[in-house]
Structures are given as C-alpha cells and as structure tokens.
Amino acid sequence: MMYLKMSRLFRIALLLLIPALSLATGLPPEHEAKRLMLAAQKSIESEQWDKAEQQLKGIATLNVPLPARFHYMHGQVLFHKSEFDMAQKSFEVYVLQAGEEGEFYINALEMITETDENKNKVKPKVPAAAELTLDKPKDEYLIGLKKLYLTNDDQEALVLQINSILSSNPYTGVRIKQKGSRMGVRYEIKIIGKELQVQEKHYDKAGAPTQIVNRMDVFGVDPFVRYDCDYDRYVCWVYHPVNQYDRWILLDRNEAAAKELSGAMGRLIRFMQGG
C-alpha cells in the first residue's frame, strides 16, 4: 500500500534476537539488505526455512525500507512453517504494496487462497492442564502484528498497521475508482514523543495536494475511539477522541477497516500514555 514508511525504531528490538548474521559484513545497510535478500532467496529455493527466516529478520534490523518482495518471501517462509494466518497477511501486504504490476502478484493471490484453505484445516490447539494458568491472557492481535512486521515493539507494530489500513483505504467518496488517480484525502500517522501526528493530504480536482498536520498530545485523552459509516455517501470515519463529534479520519466505506482502525488507534493512545 503505497506503502509503509518504516521508521528507525522498527528494527531495533530484533538486534538482540538475531545472530551475527546481519552484522557479518562491513557493507553499508542498503547493500547488506540486498545481500541478505539474495541469500534468503537461495535459502527459500533450497527449502531451508529457518535459515531464510533468520536472514529476513536480519534485513528487518537494518535502517532501510523493506521492498515489497520481502513480504512475499516472508509469506513463503511462514506458509512452509504452517503459520498460515501470518503468511496470508504477509502476502496481502505484498499485493497491496506491489500492485498488479508486481512480479509475484498472481503468485501472491494464489498463495492467499491456499493459506486461507490451509488455515481452515488446522485444528486449534487444546492447552494441556499445565498450561491453564491464571496469568493475564496474551494479546493475540498484537502478537500477530509484531510477527507480521518483524518487531518486538508493540507501539511500532500498531503504527505500521494503522498506516497500512490508511494507505489501503484512502477516502475518495466514489464507488468506482480510476486507477492511478489522485483524489480525495489520504492520511498517515507519526509519533513524536507523546504527540500523535496525523498527516492529512487533500487532492483538488486537478490532483494537486495540500497537506495539513494535526497534532494531539495524548496526555489525559480518553483512549476509546469510536467509528461509524454512511453507506449512502460511501464513507466511514473514526471520531476524534477529544471531540467525539468530530470526524477525525475518513475512509472509503469499509466497516471492517474502520472498526480495526478505531481499535488500533485506541490501543496506540493507551501505549503512548504508558498503559
């Protein structure tokens, strides 16, 4: 989608988890990333899935943008490790980022179908008696996001997912969209200290952009973020957490996306507040 502008924090958490694989050369990060991509491709071709996963994690620790192909390769690895939910999400990220012109576009669509079929065959694990404890339940949503984006940072995973939703559901207000057209409103969020920034880019009829940055200090803000949709006008939105009658962020009509966005924004605000 677009796509995600990977921030510098995205890779830091994995540095302690990755063997010296990604630090094995003195190459600049952009060249080291290409080297590891080639190495991971060879590992995939030889079906060395664990090795490929470590090489892909090595790329994620470098301060470079992740190419669309990275997500396709990550999906292949996850699929062959029977992690079908995460594999499907990785292939979806590739499709949205690479588009129809992507080298593996058709393959990725086929793999999405195959992962969907396989995950329905997998029976849920029944925990053993020893595993039934009174510990705080795991947040499976965040666990999934961190695995998808190869980070151990909850806040970073939420930012990446929110921007993914925003990028793939830009507001145009029309049912039929023209390919490659620039219209409507697009959003992207950033975190600066305890300040949540929402970058809002409007396109006029000629496709010329105007950008506005809305800033919000999250101190004392109610982290409950509501959403709603207007099916006649083909739009969904999330309400501003301070002024709960203000339509804060607009999306094209996609209630599932609006629902996830409102939940993810609420979680992000709580994390920023230290909760």
N, C-alpha and C positions, 0 to 999 in steps of 0.2 A: 504494500500500500504505500506509489509514494516512495519513501517509506520512513520507517522509524529512524530517527537520528540517534544513534547510540551515544549516550553520554559517557564521560570518562569513568564515572562510578560503576558502570555496567559490568566491568570485568574484574574489578579489584578483589571481590570476595573469593574468586576462584584461585587466586595466586597461591594460596596455601594448600590447595587441594590438588594442584596439577604437579606431576613430577617435572623434572628439569627439562622436559620435552620442548616447551615453548621458549626456553631460555638457552637452547643448545647452540645457538649461533650468535654471531655479533651483527647480524643483518638488521637494518632499520625495520621497524614494525611492519610497514607496508609490504616489504619483500619477504619478511618472515611469515606473514599471513599467507602470501601466495605459495611459499614453500610448503607450509603445513596443509594448505588446500590440496596441493598435488599429492602430498604424502597420504592424506586422508582418502583421496580418491583411489589410490593404489591399494590401501587397506580395505576399502569397500569392495573393490574388484576381486580381491583375494579372500573376501568374507572374514576379515579379521575385525569383527565388530567392536570389541573392547578397545583395540588399538585405535581404530578410527574415531571412536568417541573421545578418547584422550587427546587426539590430535585436533579435533574440532573444539574441544574445551580450551586447548592451547591458543587457538585463534581468538576465542572469546576474551582471553586475558590481555590481548594486545589493543592498543589505543587506535584502532582503525574501524571504519564502517564495515559491517558484515554484508557481503554480497548476497543476492537472492539465492545463488546456488548453494550457499552454506546451509540454508534452511532445507533445501531439497535433500542434501546429503545427510543432514541431521535426521530428517524424516526417515530415510532409508535405514539408518542405524537403529533408530527407535523401533521401527517396524520389525526388524530382524531380532530385536531383543524382546519382542512381544509386548511392547509398551504402546498399544495401539491408539489410545486417546491422545497421547503426546505426539505420536507420529502423524496422526491426522492433522493436528494443529500446526505442526511444522510444515506439512505440505500445503496447508491453507495459507500460511504466511508466504511461502514461495509463490503461490499462484497470485496472491494479491500484490506482491512486490514486483514480480517479473511481468505479469500480464500475459496476454495472448501471444505476444511475440517472444516470450521466454523459451529458451532451448528445451526445457523439460516440462512445458506447460501441459501437454497431453498426458505425458507420463505421470505428472503430479495429480491430475484429475483422476486418472485410473487408480492411482495409489490411494487417493482419498476414499474412493469407492471400496477398494479392497480392505483398507483399515477399518472402515465402517462395518463391513461384513464380518471381519475377524473379531472385532471387539464385542460384537453381539454373541459370539460363540464362547467367549471366555466367561467362565463361571466365577462369581465373586468369591474371594477367599473367606472362609469361615475362621475367625480367630480361635486359636487354642485357648484353653482355660487360663493358662499363664499370662496370656496377652490381654485378658479382660481386667483392666485396672480402672481406678477412678481418676487417672490423670486427665488433664484438660484435653479435649478432643483436638485432633490435628485439623488445621485449616487446609482442606484438600484443594480448595481453589488457589490459594497462594502457593502451595506445594507444586501444583500443576504449572502455574505461571513461571515460577523460578526454574523449573525444569525446562520449560519451553524456551525461555530466554537465557538459559545458562548463567544464572546468577543466584547468589545466596542472599541477596539484599531484597527484603520484602517491598520496600518503598520503590526501589528501582524497577522491580518486576511490574508493579502496579502502574508506574508512569509509562512503561513501554506498552503495556496492554491498553491503557487508556488512549494513547496516541495511535495505536493500531486500530481501535474502534473508530476514532475520529477520522482517521485517514481513509478508512474503507466505507464510511457512511457520510460523506460531505453533503451539506444541505444545498439542494438545488430547487426544491419545490415543484419539480416536474416529474411525471411518471416515466417518460421516455427521455433518456439522456443521450446527447450526442458524444460519440467517442472523442476524447481528447479536448473537449470544450472546457473552457474555464468560466465558471458561472457560480452564482450563489455565495456561500460562506464556507470557509474551511477553518478548522481550529487545531491548535497544538498546545499542550501544556508543558510548563517547565517549573522546576523547583529551585528557588534561590533562597537559601537559608530556611526560614519559617514562612516564606512568602510563596504563595501559589500563583503562578502567572498563566493566564490564558491568552494565547496569541490568536487573534481573530482577523482573518484575511477576507475582505469583501471584494468581489469582482463586479465591475459595472457591465453594461451591455456590450461594450467593446472588449471585455476580457481584461481590462486594466485593474490591477489590485490596489487596495488600500488596506493598510494594516493598523489594527488597534491592539494594544496590550492592556488587559485588565488584570490588576494586581489585588491580591487579597491576603492579609495577614490572618493566619488560621487560629491565632490565639483567641480562645473564647467562642469560636464558631461551632454551632451545632453540626456534628458530622452527619446528620441524617439528610440525605439528598433525595428529593422526590423527582419523579418524571411523569410525563403524560404524552399523549399523542392526539393529533387531529387527523382523522382518516380522510376527511373531505379535502383538506389542504395538503395532504401528503407530507406531513411533518411530525416529528417527535422532538421533545426537548427535555432538558433537565433544568429544574428550578435552582436559582441561586440560594445557597444555604443561609445567607444572611437575610436577604429579602425574598421570602419564599413565594412571592407572586411574580417575580422577575424571571423571564425565560432566559436562562444563563447561556446555554449552549444548544444550538439547533442541529438536528439530524434529519436526513431524509427518513420517511416513515419506515421504521424497523423497530418494532416494540421490543424484540429480544435484545437488540443492541442498546436501546435506551435503558432498558432495565439493568443490563450488565454495567453500562456506563455509570448509572446513578449509584449502584452498589460499590463499584470500584473507586469512584470519587469519594464516597463516604469513608471507605477504608483508608484511602490515601490521607484524607484530612486527619483521621484518628492517629495514623502513624506519624504524621508531621507534628501532631500535638504531644507525641510521646506516649500514646496509649497503646 
